[in-house]
Amino acid sequence: VQRVQPGVDTVEEFRIETTGSSARYSRPATAILVTKSGTNVLHGSLFETHRNNRGGLRARQRQDGNTAAKLIRNEFGGAAGGPVFIPRLYNGKDKTFWFFAYEASRQRTDTFQRDTVPTAEMWEGNFSRIFDNNNRQTNVYDPLTTDARGVRTQFPGNVVPRSRLHQFFGVMNSVTARPTTATNPFQDVNLEIFYNTVTNTDIYTLKGDHRFSPSDSLSGRFTRSRRYFSQVGGRFGSPDPALRDGFGTGRSDSFVYSTSLTHTHLFTPNLFGEVVVANNRAPHGNGTLADFTDWAGKLGLPNPFGVSGWPTLSTSDPFGWDADNRHNQHLNAYVVEPNFTWIRGKHSVKFGGKVRYEYNNIRELQQAQGSHTFGGAWTALVTPFDAQSRV
């Protein structure tokens, strides 16, 4: 229920047990949902709700001071149920019923991002315009000219020759967003951009009921749900909008498979019981859209663990290209719950038990792709007296 809610059209009734609930419930607060069943009459329903705020409202928030926040949401689905009728065998009236429901939602929004990214000149090796807010210039020195005293020669005009630019530089240029303003990135942000986010939810529920006799009935239900979320940028970095599997992205994919089988038996008019057998499986994965791409190989970086995904990359200041940790988990639970009710005169006694077996497999990769920092000391002037870098 936390990740994917049950379909609205599948709920016949619900009850919430809070403080002071009976001993049947193992937790302080419990929500009980009863799934709809088919009836002797074929019935069904369809629904659709659409909301589109792309044009914006006068009072709606404007994330960049101008553009209205985007919200496009569509919810739709349907449900149907009825009796099972098999010619020459039996008429399903009052005996066997089926029910099916499908519910889905599609949501599209935009995430506003403000960031600092390298300029076109920098990607060409031209660092002649690196000035801070105090108008102090940063000079770039050739590390290959370091002599025995630690002194280096400055690149002429603070321009690195093209022949000295590694393939890594070209790949990073192709995947990073371009500045949207002429602001010096060493003085203020020079990128304002919107990144698309997608949220899709699908829920299927199938239920069958069969009455063997007035004293025996069997009910089974299966629910499959999925919630998928993706964000193409704006999380720990600002990729090129055309890049769909790079840094700065987000991904979450949650499945729920829920199965239950309930047998109800009336022993006597005063004694009846039910046995519930259920299984719940919930695989879930989250991270970035780069998780399945060999970016270390594309960037020419070491990858000792041989894992796919985006490595952490940063400079001393102010640029960064990062991604989230990759996390996978498979949660499983099996439940057997017998419950009985005995009515004796004005009194009723309820008794039973519950066995729940869980096992969870969880894995999180914390930057196994590598973490790389490109410090300014590599191209700074180092004095021979205290081995401290100087700009």
SULBELGI-V261982 format. One record per residue. N is the residue number from 1. RES is the residue in one letter. PHI is phi in radians with two decimals (* if undefined). OMEGA is omega in whole degrees, -180 to 180 (* if undefined). BURIAL is 1 if it has 24 or more other C-alpha atoms within 12 Angstrom, else 0. Layout:
n=(N/N)
res=(RES/RES)
phi=(PHI/PHI)
omega=(OMEGA/OMEGA)
burial=(BURIAL/BURIAL)
//
This chain:
n=(1/2/3/4/5/6/7/8/9/10/11/12/13/14/15/16/17/18/19/20/21/22/23/24/25/26/27/28/29/30/31/32/33/34/35/36/37/38/39/40/41/42/43/44/45/46/47/48/49/50/51/52/53/54/55/56/57/58/59/60/61/62/63/64/65/66/67/68/69/70/71/72/73/74/75/76/77/78/79/80/81/82/83/84/85/86/87/88/89/90/91/92/93/94/95/96/97/98/99/100/101/102/103/104/105/106/107/108/109/110/111/112/113/114/115/116/117/118/119/120/121/122/123/124/125/126/127/128/129/130/131/132/133/134/135/136/137/138/139/140/141/142/143/144/145/146/147/148/149/150/151/152/153/154/155/156/157/158/159/160/161/162/163/164/165/166/167/168/169/170/171/172/173/174/175/176/177/178/179/180/181/182/183/184/185/186/187/188/189/190/191/192/193/194/195/196/197/198/199/200/201/202/203/204/205/206/207/208/209/210/211/212/213/214/215/216/217/218/219/220/221/222/223/224/225/226/227/228/229/230/231/232/233/234/235/236/237/238/239/240/241/242/243/244/245/246/247/248/249/250/251/252/253/254/255/256/257/258/259/260/261/262/263/264/265/266/267/268/269/270/271/272/273/274/275/276/277/278/279/280/281/282/283/284/285/286/287/288/289/290/291/292/293/294/295/296/297/298/299/300/301/302/303/304/305/306/307/308/309/310/311/312/313/314/315/316/317/318/319/320/321/322/323/324/325/326/327/328/329/330/331/332/333/334/335/336/337/338/339/340/341/342/343/344/345/346/347/348/349/350/351/352/353/354/355/356/357/358/359/360/361/362/363/364/365/366/367/368/369/370/371/372/373/374/375/376/377/378/379/380/381/382/383/384/385/386/387/388/389/390/391)
res=(V/Q/R/V/Q/P/G/V/D/T/V/E/E/F/R/I/E/T/T/G/S/S/A/R/Y/S/R/P/A/T/A/I/L/V/T/K/S/G/T/N/V/L/H/G/S/L/F/E/T/H/R/N/N/R/G/G/L/R/A/R/Q/R/Q/D/G/N/T/A/A/K/L/I/R/N/E/F/G/G/A/A/G/G/P/V/F/I/P/R/L/Y/N/G/K/D/K/T/F/W/F/F/A/Y/E/A/S/R/Q/R/T/D/T/F/Q/R/D/T/V/P/T/A/E/M/W/E/G/N/F/S/R/I/F/D/N/N/N/R/Q/T/N/V/Y/D/P/L/T/T/D/A/R/G/V/R/T/Q/F/P/G/N/V/V/P/R/S/R/L/H/Q/F/F/G/V/M/N/S/V/T/A/R/P/T/T/A/T/N/P/F/Q/D/V/N/L/E/I/F/Y/N/T/V/T/N/T/D/I/Y/T/L/K/G/D/H/R/F/S/P/S/D/S/L/S/G/R/F/T/R/S/R/R/Y/F/S/Q/V/G/G/R/F/G/S/P/D/P/A/L/R/D/G/F/G/T/G/R/S/D/S/F/V/Y/S/T/S/L/T/H/T/H/L/F/T/P/N/L/F/G/E/V/V/V/A/N/N/R/A/P/H/G/N/G/T/L/A/D/F/T/D/W/A/G/K/L/G/L/P/N/P/F/G/V/S/G/W/P/T/L/S/T/S/D/P/F/G/W/D/A/D/N/R/H/N/Q/H/L/N/A/Y/V/V/E/P/N/F/T/W/I/R/G/K/H/S/V/K/F/G/G/K/V/R/Y/E/Y/N/N/I/R/E/L/Q/Q/A/Q/G/S/H/T/F/G/G/A/W/T/A/L/V/T/P/F/D/A/Q/S/R/V)
phi=(*/-1.13/-1.64/-2.33/-1.33/-1.11/-1.09/-1.06/-1.33/-1.66/-1.63/-1.41/-2.76/-2.49/-2.50/-2.07/-1.68/-2.04/-1.00/1.50/-1.18/-1.22/-1.19/-1.11/-1.77/-1.49/-2.19/-1.05/-2.28/-2.40/-1.83/-1.93/-2.00/-1.92/-1.39/-1.08/-2.17/-1.27/-2.24/-1.24/-1.97/-1.16/-2.52/-2.91/-2.70/-2.32/-2.59/-2.75/-2.27/-2.17/-2.35/-2.41/-1.87/-1.02/-1.23/1.47/-1.99/-1.03/-1.64/-1.30/-1.02/-2.11/-1.17/-1.83/1.50/-2.34/-1.54/-1.21/-1.10/-1.56/-2.59/-2.08/-2.37/-2.28/-2.09/-2.68/2.91/-2.94/-2.58/-2.67/-2.77/3.10/-1.49/-1.70/-2.20/-2.05/-0.99/1.23/-1.86/-2.92/-1.50/-1.27/-1.04/1.16/-2.15/-2.17/-2.37/-2.30/-2.60/-2.41/-2.50/-2.36/-2.45/-2.55/-2.48/-2.31/-2.21/-2.25/-2.34/-2.12/-1.93/-1.51/-2.27/-2.07/-2.72/-1.99/-2.30/-1.10/-1.47/-1.06/-1.09/-1.13/-1.13/-1.57/1.63/-1.67/-1.99/-1.32/-2.01/-1.58/-2.17/-1.49/-1.22/-1.71/1.12/-1.57/-1.60/-1.75/-1.71/-2.00/-1.95/-1.44/-1.16/-1.36/-1.75/-1.10/-1.64/-1.10/-1.56/1.57/-1.49/-2.13/-1.75/-1.29/-1.10/-0.99/1.18/1.02/-2.02/-1.45/-1.02/-1.02/-1.16/-1.68/-1.49/-1.30/-1.03/-0.97/-1.10/-1.18/-1.14/-1.09/-1.09/-1.30/-1.82/-1.70/-1.10/-1.48/-1.04/-1.83/-2.32/-1.58/-1.15/-1.16/-1.11/-1.50/-2.05/-2.90/-1.15/-2.22/-2.38/-2.30/-2.64/-1.89/-2.04/-1.32/-2.18/-2.23/-2.29/-2.10/-2.28/-2.35/-2.33/-2.05/-2.35/-2.25/-2.37/-2.29/-2.26/-2.47/-1.85/-1.26/-2.81/-1.03/-1.83/-2.30/-2.54/-2.30/-2.35/-2.31/-2.41/-2.32/-2.21/-2.17/-2.36/-2.50/-2.20/-2.07/-2.29/-2.53/-2.38/-1.53/3.04/1.64/-1.98/1.15/2.87/-2.22/-1.37/-1.05/-1.00/-1.34/-1.46/-1.95/-2.44/-1.94/-1.22/1.23/-1.81/-2.44/-2.61/-2.61/-2.35/-2.12/-2.01/-2.37/-2.03/-2.16/-2.26/-2.50/-2.34/-2.18/-1.97/-1.99/-2.38/-1.78/-1.30/-2.48/-1.01/-1.90/-2.40/-2.52/-2.70/-2.50/-2.20/-1.94/-2.09/-2.48/-2.42/-2.30/-2.19/-2.37/-1.32/-2.57/-2.46/-2.55/2.83/-2.26/-1.24/-1.56/-1.07/-1.94/-2.04/-1.43/-1.28/-1.06/-1.16/-1.15/-1.52/1.26/-1.85/-1.13/-2.47/-1.09/-1.63/1.12/-1.81/-1.56/2.13/-1.64/-1.36/-1.31/-2.31/-2.70/-1.94/-1.02/-3.11/-1.99/-1.71/-2.73/-2.33/-2.25/-2.54/-1.52/-1.16/-1.64/-2.29/-2.29/-2.61/-2.22/-1.79/-2.29/-2.54/-2.13/-2.29/-2.20/-2.41/-1.59/-2.41/-2.31/-2.26/-2.12/-1.85/-2.30/1.10/-1.54/-1.96/-2.35/-2.11/-2.00/-2.61/2.93/-2.92/-2.68/-2.10/-2.24/-2.01/-2.17/-2.56/-2.20/-1.93/-2.28/-2.41/-2.34/-1.77/-1.65/0.93/-1.17/-1.30/2.02/-2.31/-2.20/-2.11/-1.81/-1.37/-1.18/-1.12/-1.18/-2.11/-1.70/-1.49/-1.82/-1.40/-1.35/-1.50/-2.21/1.00/-1.72/-1.30/-2.22/-1.30)
omega=(-179/-174/-179/-178/175/177/-177/-177/179/-173/176/178/177/179/180/176/-179/-176/180/179/-175/-177/180/-175/-171/-177/-177/180/-177/174/-179/179/176/-179/178/176/174/179/180/-180/177/-180/-180/-180/175/176/176/177/-177/178/-178/178/-177/179/177/175/-176/-177/-176/-179/175/-169/179/-179/-176/-171/177/180/-179/174/175/-176/179/177/-176/179/-179/180/179/179/180/-180/173/-180/179/-178/177/178/177/173/-175/-178/180/-179/-173/-176/177/177/179/178/176/179/-177/173/177/-178/179/178/176/175/-179/-177/172/-172/173/180/179/178/178/178/-179/179/176/179/-178/-180/-175/-176/177/179/176/-177/174/178/176/-177/173/-180/-177/-177/-178/-178/-179/180/-178/-179/-176/180/-179/-179/-179/178/-180/173/-180/179/-176/179/178/-180/-180/-178/-179/-178/-178/178/177/-179/-179/179/179/177/-175/-176/-177/179/178/178/177/176/180/-179/175/-176/178/179/-180/179/179/179/171/-170/175/176/-178/171/-177/174/179/178/177/-179/175/176/178/-179/176/179/177/179/178/-179/176/-177/-175/175/-179/-179/178/-180/174/178/174/180/178/173/-178/179/175/177/-171/177/177/175/179/179/-176/179/171/-177/180/-179/-175/-177/-175/-180/175/-178/179/-179/174/-177/-176/175/171/174/-176/-179/177/178/-176/176/180/-178/177/-179/176/176/-178/-177/178/-178/177/176/180/173/-173/176/177/180/-174/172/-176/177/175/-178/-180/177/179/-172/-173/180/180/-178/177/178/179/-178/-179/-179/178/-180/-172/-178/177/-179/178/179/-177/176/176/-179/178/173/-180/-178/2/-170/177/178/-171/177/-177/175/177/-174/177/176/176/-178/-178/178/175/-175/169/-174/173/179/-178/177/180/-179/-178/-178/179/-175/174/-179/177/180/-178/-180/-179/175/-179/179/-178/166/-174/175/-175/178/175/178/-179/177/176/179/-180/178/-172/176/180/-176/-179/-178/-177/180/179/175/-178/180/-179/-175/-177/177/177/-179/177/179/*)
burial=(0/0/0/1/1/1/1/1/1/1/0/0/0/0/0/0/0/0/0/0/0/0/0/0/0/0/0/0/0/0/0/0/0/0/1/1/1/1/1/0/0/0/0/0/0/0/0/0/0/0/0/0/0/0/0/0/0/0/0/0/0/0/0/0/0/0/0/1/1/1/1/1/1/1/1/1/1/1/1/1/1/1/1/1/0/0/0/0/0/0/0/1/0/0/1/1/1/1/1/1/1/1/1/1/1/1/1/1/1/1/1/1/1/1/1/1/1/1/1/1/0/1/1/0/1/0/1/1/1/1/0/0/0/0/0/0/0/1/1/1/1/1/0/0/0/0/0/0/0/1/1/1/0/1/1/0/0/1/1/1/0/0/0/0/0/0/0/0/1/0/0/1/1/0/1/1/1/1/1/1/0/0/0/1/1/1/0/0/1/1/1/1/1/1/1/1/1/1/1/1/1/1/1/1/1/1/1/1/1/1/1/0/0/0/0/0/1/1/1/1/1/1/1/1/1/1/1/1/1/1/1/1/1/1/1/1/1/1/1/1/1/0/1/1/1/1/1/1/1/1/1/1/1/1/1/1/1/1/1/1/1/1/1/1/1/0/0/0/0/0/0/1/1/1/1/1/1/1/1/1/1/1/1/1/1/1/1/1/1/1/1/0/0/1/1/1/0/0/1/0/1/0/0/0/0/0/1/1/1/1/1/1/1/1/0/0/0/1/1/1/1/1/1/1/1/1/1/1/1/0/1/1/1/1/1/0/1/1/1/1/1/0/0/0/0/0/0/0/0/0/0/0/0/0/0/0/0/0/0/0/0/0/0/0/1/0/1/1/1/1/1/0/0/0/0/1/1/1/1/1/1/1/0/0/0/0/0/0/1/1/0)
//
